[in-house]
């Protein structure tokens, strides 16, 4: 407590105040004995309020009031005090000083914790919003430079001789480069890239930092922090933080916080890398599951079309293949099938069936035997899915095409004659993968020039849509659509049916839809079109 008169001289100083202000003595000027913040507050003159020490009751049980508007705060050495003024009736002012250091430190720690939590939350949101590895590295470097250091580098593990490095200055934009360097020349970097605990900043000599580690325009390095970017089982890289000479060196608390940030960044980078690897694997596997490209083979025109049940998917349970004859004059084999189910699981089963049939090509002249062996293979697998198939062996004989057609639980092929008539091939059989034995009936069909055989899955005839949205496309509508395609090349027939079926379902749900057209060209000149369709041709 300090008691000050109207001339700003000390009247009384209690023992506690004397310890805080050693020069404070009665009769001394206030400005000569206390910090400027307190003497200035006194000079500005607190407004009068009844004299009474805060916290002590007045007579009659009333509590005193201090001038709350005039409460000031400031440092005294390494401590912080609040000064509360009370004006007495004789014009003197009592300054009550309360040590606020612990409260200030607690407030500052709480504020810092809130800021760091907000930063980590923002970092997590930005990093997890992308599964692109380059984007994750850019965000990591930029956020670290803005909030943790004057510059930051994100170094990914080497996948060859070079290290991928993203560098960013505070206020700048990230830049990617690849450097052919030995990470062991930077203390702690080699260990960090291998996922080992970080080397304390005080162990790293900033003056020994190699030139490639210092971004252009940065200047002299004052302190360095190197911490690993932990990933999912495999290190995601290393984070390097730089501060310029003259800036405060990294504290132990800042290094710990940098590791918290690095943990989030490393997890995001690791997830992005895993996603990229899985995408590459999926793309490789998908390439073999996609419907093939079809064209004219041995004088016979082929065209195919496929639409999965989900527009965002590329594969499903319907499939088709054309296997050209190994020997000139032999028949080419066409396969169209429908696996029970949709999506990726059905596509996996599709791949197994296609591979099995490819292995059975040496016996392609015997449809029943092929289907029986395929049936046995499916029954012996742990996957309980079954499938319907139709096989077509096509041979060019003069201007005509001879077909052997065999259905295994599949809709019968439709024959489009040159006059517009649509006939159903007389073939039927049991599906594969469900019963111990397969029963089949093979039909022989001849296509005259300009005539077409259409193989299709039930996804087309059972597609629901139309004006009311619940009517099936149906066999009659498909036949009517085909009759309008008389004389068209195989590719035009496929495109026409696909267009009508798509218009019918609109944006509604539908099953996988696939069809293949086999045509006898009108003349040899028609083959100049070459019947190319989208996809890939497999021999």
URVEN-V893507 format. One record per residue. N is the residue number from 1. PSI is psi in radians with two decimals (* if undefined). NEAR is the number of other C-alpha atoms within 10 Angstrom. Layout:
# URVEN-V893507
n=N psi=PSI near=NEAR
n=N psi=PSI near=NEAR
This chain:
# URVEN-V893507
n=1 psi=2.36 near=19
n=2 psi=2.26 near=23
n=3 psi=2.14 near=22
n=4 psi=2.35 near=24
n=5 psi=-3.06 near=19
n=6 psi=-0.35 near=12
n=7 psi=0.23 near=11
n=8 psi=0.59 near=18
n=9 psi=2.57 near=20
n=10 psi=2.28 near=23
n=11 psi=-0.70 near=19
n=12 psi=2.53 near=18
n=13 psi=2.11 near=19
n=14 psi=2.99 near=12
n=15 psi=-0.69 near=10
n=16 psi=-0.70 near=11
n=17 psi=-0.61 near=16
n=18 psi=-0.55 near=15
n=19 psi=-0.62 near=11
n=20 psi=-0.68 near=14
n=21 psi=1.52 near=16
n=22 psi=-0.45 near=10
n=23 psi=-0.07 near=13
n=24 psi=2.03 near=24
n=25 psi=2.57 near=18
n=26 psi=2.35 near=15
n=27 psi=-0.33 near=13
n=28 psi=2.63 near=15
n=29 psi=2.43 near=18
n=30 psi=-0.71 near=27
n=31 psi=-0.37 near=18
n=32 psi=-0.14 near=12
n=33 psi=-0.24 near=17
n=34 psi=2.87 near=17
n=35 psi=2.78 near=15
n=36 psi=-0.62 near=14
n=37 psi=-0.57 near=15
n=38 psi=-0.75 near=21
n=39 psi=-0.62 near=16
n=40 psi=-0.74 near=13
n=41 psi=-0.66 near=16
n=42 psi=-0.70 near=19
n=43 psi=-0.53 near=13
n=44 psi=-0.21 near=9
n=45 psi=1.74 near=13
n=46 psi=2.56 near=19
n=47 psi=2.59 near=13
n=48 psi=2.39 near=16
n=49 psi=2.81 near=16
n=50 psi=2.41 near=14
n=51 psi=2.17 near=20
n=52 psi=2.44 near=17
n=53 psi=2.34 near=19
n=54 psi=2.35 near=14
n=55 psi=-0.27 near=10
n=56 psi=2.36 near=12
n=57 psi=2.58 near=13
n=58 psi=3.04 near=14
n=59 psi=2.48 near=8
n=60 psi=0.14 near=6
n=61 psi=0.05 near=8
n=62 psi=2.64 near=9
n=63 psi=2.50 near=13
n=64 psi=2.93 near=17
n=65 psi=2.39 near=18
n=66 psi=2.90 near=24
n=67 psi=1.60 near=15
n=68 psi=-0.49 near=12
n=69 psi=-0.34 near=10
n=70 psi=0.11 near=17
n=71 psi=2.25 near=18
n=72 psi=2.88 near=16
n=73 psi=2.52 near=18
n=74 psi=3.00 near=16
n=75 psi=2.60 near=16
n=76 psi=1.78 near=15
n=77 psi=-2.23 near=8
n=78 psi=0.21 near=6
n=79 psi=2.89 near=13
n=80 psi=2.37 near=19
n=81 psi=2.59 near=18
n=82 psi=2.36 near=18
n=83 psi=2.13 near=23
n=84 psi=2.05 near=23
n=85 psi=2.51 near=32
n=86 psi=2.13 near=28
n=87 psi=2.22 near=23
n=88 psi=2.88 near=16
n=89 psi=-0.45 near=11
n=90 psi=0.15 near=9
n=91 psi=-0.16 near=13
n=92 psi=2.77 near=20
n=93 psi=2.30 near=26
n=94 psi=2.16 near=25
n=95 psi=1.99 near=23
n=96 psi=2.14 near=19
n=97 psi=2.24 near=20
n=98 psi=2.22 near=13
n=99 psi=2.00 near=15
n=100 psi=0.21 near=17
n=101 psi=-0.87 near=17
n=102 psi=-0.70 near=11
n=103 psi=-0.72 near=11
n=104 psi=-0.81 near=14
n=105 psi=-0.67 near=12
n=106 psi=-0.72 near=12
n=107 psi=-0.76 near=12
n=108 psi=-0.73 near=12
n=109 psi=-0.71 near=12
n=110 psi=-0.74 near=12
n=111 psi=-0.74 near=12
n=112 psi=-0.70 near=12
n=113 psi=-0.68 near=12
n=114 psi=-0.73 near=12
n=115 psi=-0.72 near=12
n=116 psi=-0.68 near=16
n=117 psi=-0.74 near=12
n=118 psi=-0.69 near=12
n=119 psi=-0.79 near=15
n=120 psi=-0.63 near=19
n=121 psi=-0.78 near=14
n=122 psi=-0.74 near=13
n=123 psi=-0.77 near=19
n=124 psi=-0.76 near=17
n=125 psi=-0.76 near=11
n=126 psi=-0.73 near=17
n=127 psi=-0.68 near=25
n=128 psi=-0.08 near=18
n=129 psi=-0.10 near=12
n=130 psi=2.47 near=16
n=131 psi=0.41 near=18
n=132 psi=2.13 near=17
n=133 psi=-0.76 near=20
n=134 psi=-0.70 near=16
n=135 psi=-0.74 near=16
n=136 psi=-0.71 near=25
n=137 psi=-0.70 near=29
n=138 psi=-0.82 near=21
n=139 psi=-0.72 near=22
n=140 psi=-0.83 near=30
n=141 psi=-0.75 near=28
n=142 psi=-0.76 near=26
n=143 psi=-0.67 near=23
n=144 psi=-0.71 near=27
n=145 psi=-0.62 near=26
n=146 psi=-0.58 near=16
n=147 psi=-0.35 near=13
n=148 psi=-0.39 near=20
n=149 psi=-3.10 near=24
n=150 psi=-0.40 near=19
n=151 psi=2.70 near=28
n=152 psi=2.56 near=31
n=153 psi=2.38 near=29
n=154 psi=2.11 near=29
n=155 psi=2.10 near=27
n=156 psi=2.72 near=23
n=157 psi=2.54 near=18
n=158 psi=2.36 near=16
n=159 psi=0.37 near=8
n=160 psi=-2.34 near=8
n=161 psi=-0.35 near=11
n=162 psi=2.65 near=15
n=163 psi=2.19 near=19
n=164 psi=2.20 near=20
n=165 psi=2.29 near=25
n=166 psi=2.11 near=25
n=167 psi=2.57 near=26
n=168 psi=2.28 near=26
n=169 psi=2.68 near=24
n=170 psi=2.24 near=19
n=171 psi=-0.03 near=12
n=172 psi=-2.98 near=12
n=173 psi=2.56 near=14
n=174 psi=2.57 near=23
n=175 psi=2.37 near=16
n=176 psi=2.47 near=16
n=177 psi=2.90 near=11
n=178 psi=2.21 near=14
n=179 psi=2.33 near=14
n=180 psi=1.51 near=12
n=181 psi=2.91 near=12
n=182 psi=1.99 near=12
n=183 psi=-0.34 near=16
n=184 psi=-0.26 near=11
n=185 psi=-0.17 near=12
n=186 psi=2.03 near=17
n=187 psi=2.16 near=17
n=188 psi=-0.31 near=23
n=189 psi=-0.78 near=25
n=190 psi=-0.73 near=19
n=191 psi=-0.73 near=19
n=192 psi=-0.71 near=26
n=193 psi=-0.38 near=26
n=194 psi=0.00 near=17
n=195 psi=0.15 near=20
n=196 psi=2.78 near=16
n=197 psi=2.67 near=14
n=198 psi=2.66 near=18
n=199 psi=2.30 near=17
n=200 psi=2.51 near=16
n=201 psi=-0.61 near=21
n=202 psi=-0.26 near=14
n=203 psi=-0.13 near=11
n=204 psi=2.20 near=17
n=205 psi=1.93 near=14
n=206 psi=-0.57 near=20
n=207 psi=-0.30 near=11
n=208 psi=0.05 near=11
n=209 psi=2.25 near=17
n=210 psi=2.78 near=11
n=211 psi=-0.63 near=8
n=212 psi=-0.35 near=11
n=213 psi=-0.25 near=15
n=214 psi=2.05 near=18
n=215 psi=2.64 near=17
n=216 psi=2.33 near=11
n=217 psi=0.11 near=7
n=218 psi=-0.72 near=14
n=219 psi=-2.76 near=11
n=220 psi=2.48 near=15
n=221 psi=2.27 near=20
n=222 psi=-0.62 near=17
n=223 psi=2.68 near=23
n=224 psi=2.43 near=26
n=225 psi=2.27 near=28
n=226 psi=2.11 near=29
n=227 psi=2.53 near=29
n=228 psi=2.70 near=30
n=229 psi=1.64 near=31
n=230 psi=2.43 near=27
n=231 psi=-2.87 near=21
n=232 psi=1.48 near=13
n=233 psi=-0.46 near=8
n=234 psi=2.32 near=14
n=235 psi=2.43 near=21
n=236 psi=-0.22 near=30
n=237 psi=-2.71 near=30
n=238 psi=2.59 near=28
n=239 psi=2.22 near=30
n=240 psi=2.17 near=23
n=241 psi=2.35 near=23
n=242 psi=2.42 near=28
n=243 psi=2.55 near=24
n=244 psi=2.82 near=18
n=245 psi=2.33 near=13
n=246 psi=-0.42 near=10
n=247 psi=2.73 near=12
n=248 psi=2.38 near=10
n=249 psi=2.75 near=18
n=250 psi=2.30 near=21
n=251 psi=2.92 near=13
n=252 psi=-0.67 near=12
n=253 psi=-0.67 near=9
n=254 psi=-0.62 near=14
n=255 psi=-0.71 near=20
n=256 psi=-0.74 near=12
n=257 psi=-0.64 near=15
n=258 psi=-0.62 near=23
n=259 psi=-0.61 near=22
n=260 psi=-0.76 near=14
n=261 psi=-0.75 near=23
n=262 psi=-0.58 near=25
n=263 psi=-0.73 near=18
n=264 psi=-0.74 near=21
n=265 psi=-0.74 near=32
n=266 psi=-0.69 near=28
n=267 psi=-0.73 near=20
n=268 psi=-0.75 near=29
n=269 psi=-0.69 near=31
n=270 psi=-0.73 near=24
n=271 psi=-0.70 near=21
n=272 psi=-0.70 near=23
n=273 psi=-0.74 near=19
n=274 psi=-0.70 near=15
n=275 psi=-0.73 near=15
n=276 psi=-0.73 near=15
n=277 psi=-0.77 near=12
n=278 psi=-0.63 near=12
n=279 psi=-0.70 near=13
n=280 psi=-0.74 near=12
n=281 psi=-0.77 near=12
n=282 psi=-0.73 near=11
n=283 psi=-0.70 near=12
n=284 psi=-0.80 near=11
n=285 psi=-0.67 near=13
n=286 psi=-0.58 near=18
n=287 psi=-0.60 near=15
n=288 psi=-0.21 near=14
n=289 psi=-0.24 near=19
n=290 psi=2.58 near=18
n=291 psi=2.46 near=26
n=292 psi=2.84 near=23
n=293 psi=2.44 near=20
n=294 psi=2.55 near=26
n=295 psi=-2.98 near=23
n=296 psi=2.29 near=21
n=297 psi=2.16 near=19
n=298 psi=0.72 near=16
n=299 psi=0.12 near=20
n=300 psi=2.33 near=23
n=301 psi=2.36 near=25
n=302 psi=2.51 near=28
n=303 psi=2.55 near=28
n=304 psi=2.70 near=33
n=305 psi=2.53 near=24
n=306 psi=2.38 near=25
n=307 psi=2.04 near=22
n=308 psi=2.86 near=21
n=309 psi=-0.55 near=20
n=310 psi=2.24 near=15
n=311 psi=-0.43 near=12
n=312 psi=-0.13 near=7
n=313 psi=2.77 near=11
n=314 psi=-0.29 near=18
n=315 psi=2.90 near=26
n=316 psi=-2.55 near=29
n=317 psi=-0.18 near=26
n=318 psi=2.57 near=33
n=319 psi=2.85 near=31
n=320 psi=2.71 near=27
n=321 psi=2.64 near=23
n=322 psi=2.14 near=26
n=323 psi=1.84 near=19
n=324 psi=2.66 near=19
n=325 psi=2.44 near=20
n=326 psi=-0.48 near=12
n=327 psi=2.36 near=8
n=328 psi=2.35 near=10
n=329 psi=-0.38 near=11
n=330 psi=2.96 near=15
n=331 psi=2.49 near=22
n=332 psi=2.58 near=24
n=333 psi=2.22 near=22
n=334 psi=2.32 near=22
n=335 psi=2.28 near=19
n=336 psi=2.29 near=24
n=337 psi=2.96 near=28
n=338 psi=1.95 near=28
n=339 psi=2.47 near=24
n=340 psi=2.23 near=17
n=341 psi=-3.10 near=18
n=342 psi=3.02 near=18
n=343 psi=-2.71 near=17
n=344 psi=-0.70 near=15
n=345 psi=-0.74 near=15
n=346 psi=-0.63 near=21
n=347 psi=-0.65 near=23
n=348 psi=-0.75 near=18
n=349 psi=-0.66 near=22
n=350 psi=-0.80 near=24
n=351 psi=-0.68 near=18
n=352 psi=-0.75 near=16
n=353 psi=-0.77 near=20
n=354 psi=-0.73 near=21
n=355 psi=-0.68 near=12
n=356 psi=-0.77 near=16
n=357 psi=-0.61 near=20
n=358 psi=-0.67 near=14
n=359 psi=-0.42 near=12
n=360 psi=0.15 near=15
n=361 psi=-0.58 near=16
n=362 psi=-0.37 near=12
n=363 psi=0.55 near=12
n=364 psi=-0.32 near=23
n=365 psi=-0.16 near=15
n=366 psi=1.58 near=14
n=367 psi=-0.75 near=22
n=368 psi=-0.74 near=21
n=369 psi=-0.74 near=15
n=370 psi=-0.82 near=19
n=371 psi=-0.60 near=28
n=372 psi=-0.77 near=18
n=373 psi=-0.66 near=17
n=374 psi=-0.71 near=21
n=375 psi=-0.75 near=22
n=376 psi=-0.72 near=17
n=377 psi=-0.68 near=15
n=378 psi=-0.62 near=22
n=379 psi=-0.47 near=18
n=380 psi=0.02 near=11
n=381 psi=2.73 near=10
n=382 psi=-0.32 near=7
n=383 psi=2.14 near=11
n=384 psi=0.21 near=12
n=385 psi=2.64 near=17
n=386 psi=3.04 near=19
n=387 psi=2.73 near=25
n=388 psi=2.56 near=21
n=389 psi=2.78 near=27
n=390 psi=2.28 near=28
n=391 psi=2.47 near=28
n=392 psi=2.10 near=27
n=393 psi=2.15 near=25
n=394 psi=2.32 near=28
n=395 psi=2.32 near=24
n=396 psi=2.19 near=20
n=397 psi=1.75 near=14
n=398 psi=-2.20 near=10
n=399 psi=0.01 near=16
n=400 psi=2.92 near=20
n=401 psi=2.16 near=24
n=402 psi=2.33 near=20
n=403 psi=2.44 near=23
n=404 psi=2.08 near=21
n=405 psi=2.29 near=26
n=406 psi=2.14 near=29
n=407 psi=2.43 near=30
n=408 psi=1.42 near=26
n=409 psi=0.23 near=21
n=410 psi=2.67 near=24
n=411 psi=2.40 near=22
n=412 psi=2.52 near=23
n=413 psi=2.64 near=26
n=414 psi=2.37 near=20
n=415 psi=2.08 near=26
n=416 psi=1.96 near=27
n=417 psi=2.89 near=21
n=418 psi=-0.38 near=19
n=419 psi=0.09 near=13
n=420 psi=-0.13 near=17
n=421 psi=2.53 near=14
n=422 psi=2.10 near=21
n=423 psi=2.66 near=14
n=424 psi=2.21 near=14
n=425 psi=2.35 near=21
n=426 psi=1.19 near=16
n=427 psi=2.55 near=21
n=428 psi=2.93 near=21
n=429 psi=3.11 near=21
n=430 psi=2.66 near=20
n=431 psi=2.91 near=23
n=432 psi=2.58 near=27
n=433 psi=0.13 near=25
n=434 psi=-0.69 near=16
n=435 psi=2.71 near=13
n=436 psi=-0.61 near=10
n=437 psi=2.60 near=15
n=438 psi=2.32 near=21
n=439 psi=2.22 near=16
n=440 psi=2.78 near=20
n=441 psi=2.09 near=15
n=442 psi=2.40 near=21
n=443 psi=2.53 near=15
n=444 psi=2.23 near=14
n=445 psi=2.49 near=16
n=446 psi=2.28 near=19
n=447 psi=2.14 near=24
n=448 psi=2.87 near=18
n=449 psi=2.27 near=19
n=450 psi=-0.05 near=22
n=451 psi=2.71 near=26
n=452 psi=2.49 near=32
n=453 psi=2.24 near=27
n=454 psi=2.12 near=24
n=455 psi=2.34 near=27
n=456 psi=2.78 near=28
n=457 psi=2.85 near=26
n=458 psi=-0.09 near=18
n=459 psi=-0.41 near=23
n=460 psi=-0.88 near=27
n=461 psi=-0.48 near=19
n=462 psi=0.10 near=17
n=463 psi=2.22 near=24
n=464 psi=2.40 near=22
n=465 psi=-2.33 near=21
n=466 psi=-3.01 near=16
n=467 psi=-0.66 near=8
n=468 psi=-0.15 near=7
n=469 psi=-0.13 near=15
n=470 psi=0.11 near=12
n=471 psi=2.51 near=14
n=472 psi=2.61 near=18
n=473 psi=-0.80 near=20
n=474 psi=2.80 near=15
n=475 psi=-0.71 near=14
n=476 psi=-0.73 near=10
n=477 psi=-0.65 near=14
n=478 psi=-0.75 near=17
n=479 psi=-0.68 near=21
n=480 psi=-0.69 near=13
n=481 psi=-0.69 near=17
n=482 psi=-0.67 near=24
n=483 psi=-0.45 near=19
n=484 psi=-0.12 near=15
n=485 psi=0.26 near=23
n=486 psi=2.29 near=19
n=487 psi=-0.09 near=22
n=488 psi=2.66 near=19
n=489 psi=2.84 near=26
n=490 psi=-0.74 near=29
n=491 psi=-0.65 near=24
n=492 psi=-0.65 near=15
n=493 psi=-0.81 near=28
n=494 psi=-0.81 near=25
n=495 psi=-0.66 near=16
n=496 psi=-0.83 near=16
n=497 psi=-0.74 near=19
n=498 psi=-0.74 near=20
n=499 psi=-0.80 near=11
n=500 psi=-0.72 near=16
n=501 psi=-0.70 near=25
n=502 psi=-0.72 near=18
n=503 psi=-0.58 near=12
n=504 psi=-0.80 near=20
n=505 psi=-0.44 near=21
n=506 psi=-2.22 near=14
n=507 psi=0.15 near=11
n=508 psi=3.01 near=13
n=509 psi=2.61 near=14
n=510 psi=2.87 near=20
n=511 psi=3.03 near=21
n=512 psi=2.51 near=26
n=513 psi=2.21 near=26
n=514 psi=2.57 near=26
n=515 psi=2.67 near=27
n=516 psi=2.35 near=29
n=517 psi=2.33 near=26
n=518 psi=2.10 near=29
n=519 psi=2.60 near=31
n=520 psi=2.00 near=32
n=521 psi=2.53 near=26
n=522 psi=-0.87 near=18
n=523 psi=2.99 near=10
n=524 psi=-0.43 near=11
n=525 psi=-0.46 near=9
n=526 psi=-0.39 near=14
n=527 psi=-0.18 near=18
n=528 psi=-0.44 near=8
n=529 psi=-0.56 near=12
n=530 psi=0.05 near=17
n=531 psi=0.48 near=21
n=532 psi=2.37 near=18
n=533 psi=2.98 near=18
n=534 psi=2.58 near=13
n=535 psi=-2.51 near=15
n=536 psi=2.43 near=14
n=537 psi=2.27 near=15
n=538 psi=2.33 near=13
n=539 psi=* near=11
